[in-house]
Structure formats: C-alpha cells, structure tokens
Amino acid sequence: MYGAFWCSHCLEQKEMFGREAAKLLNYVECFPQGYKKGTKIFKACSDVGIEGFPTWMINGQVLGGEVELAELAEMSGFSLDQMSQK
C-alpha cells in the first residue's frame, strides 16, 4: 500500500485492518520528509506512478482508493486458513 501520512483515506484503510494487522502491511510512505510547499513525492512512489492515495499494487494489479478487505484478500490470495496455521 502506497500512502501519505496526511491522507484520511489511508488512515481509514489501515483502521480496517486493525492495529496489529496494519503493522504487517507492506506500506510505503510517499512523503517521509513531511509535506510542505516544494516537497517532492518519495522516489519509490514517483517511480511507479503513484497519483493518489491509498494505492494498492498486488500481483501486478493496481487499485486506487479504499478497498474492501475481502477484495484485497482475493487479489492477494490470502485466506484465514493461512493465519490459523501460524
């Protein structure tokens, strides 16, 4: 998930996962230096063409905006069975 600390949709998306699960997300902060006039987007975000937040890239697919957990699970191949085995 590519996001920005000031993005309310990014915060809402992380909250969907819950505090512990959100820590496990492969999250890229696109404005690690803060955000003020003249601040450029993080190179890792610009290199892949991030234009909005949050942006998900899963198995070659790109989704913009908040995405339901069921859709993210389906795209990533995640199942609850995987969690019960850990």
C-alpha positions in Angstrom: 0.0 0.0 0.0 1.3 3.4 -1.0 0.1 6.2 1.1 0.6 9.6 2.7 0.5 10.4 6.4 -1.9 13.3 5.8 -4.4 11.1 3.8 -7.6 10.4 5.7 -8.5 7.5 3.3 -5.1 5.9 4.1 -5.8 6.1 7.8 -9.3 4.6 7.3 -7.8 1.8 5.2 -5.3 1.0 7.9 -8.1 1.1 10.6 -10.0 -1.6 8.5 -7.1 -4.0 9.2 -6.9 -3.2 12.9 -3.8 -2.0 14.8 -1.9 -5.3 14.8 -2.6 -6.4 11.2 -1.8 -2.9 9.9 1.7 -3.3 11.3 2.2 -6.2 8.8 1.2 -4.2 5.7 3.9 -3.6 3.2 3.4 0.2 3.4 5.3 2.8 1.6 5.1 6.4 2.9 5.2 8.7 -0.1 6.0 11.8 1.9 8.5 10.6 4.6 10.0 14.2 4.9 6.7 15.7 5.8 4.6 17.8 3.5 5.1 21.4 2.8 5.3 23.6 -0.3 8.0 22.2 -2.6 8.3 18.8 -1.0 8.6 16.1 -3.7 7.0 12.7 -3.5 9.3 9.9 -2.4 11.2 8.4 -5.4 9.8 4.9 -4.8 6.3 6.3 -5.3 7.0 8.5 -8.3 8.9 5.7 -10.0 5.7 3.5 -10.1 3.5 6.4 -11.0 1.5 6.9 -7.8 -1.0 9.7 -8.3 -3.5 9.2 -5.4 -3.7 7.6 -2.0 -4.0 4.9 -1.0 -2.8 3.0 -4.0 -2.5 -0.8 -3.8 -0.3 -2.9 -6.0 -0.9 -6.6 -5.7 0.2 -9.2 -8.1 0.6 -6.7 -10.9 -2.8 -5.1 -10.3 -3.2 -1.5 -9.3 -6.2 -0.3 -7.2 -6.7 3.2 -6.1 -8.7 4.4 -3.1 -10.0 2.5 -0.1 -10.5 -1.2 -0.9 -12.6 -3.7 1.0 -10.7 -6.3 2.9 -12.4 -9.1 1.0 -11.3 -7.7 -2.3 -7.7 -7.3 -1.1 -7.7 -10.9 0.3 -9.0 -12.2 -3.1 -6.4 -10.3 -5.1 -3.5 -11.4 -2.9 -4.6 -15.0 -2.5 -4.9 -14.5 1.3 -7.1 -16.8 3.3 -7.9 -17.0 7.0 -6.6 -20.6 6.9 -3.1 -19.2 6.4 -3.4 -17.3 9.7 -4.6 -20.3 11.7 -1.5 -22.2 10.7 0.9 -19.6 12.2 
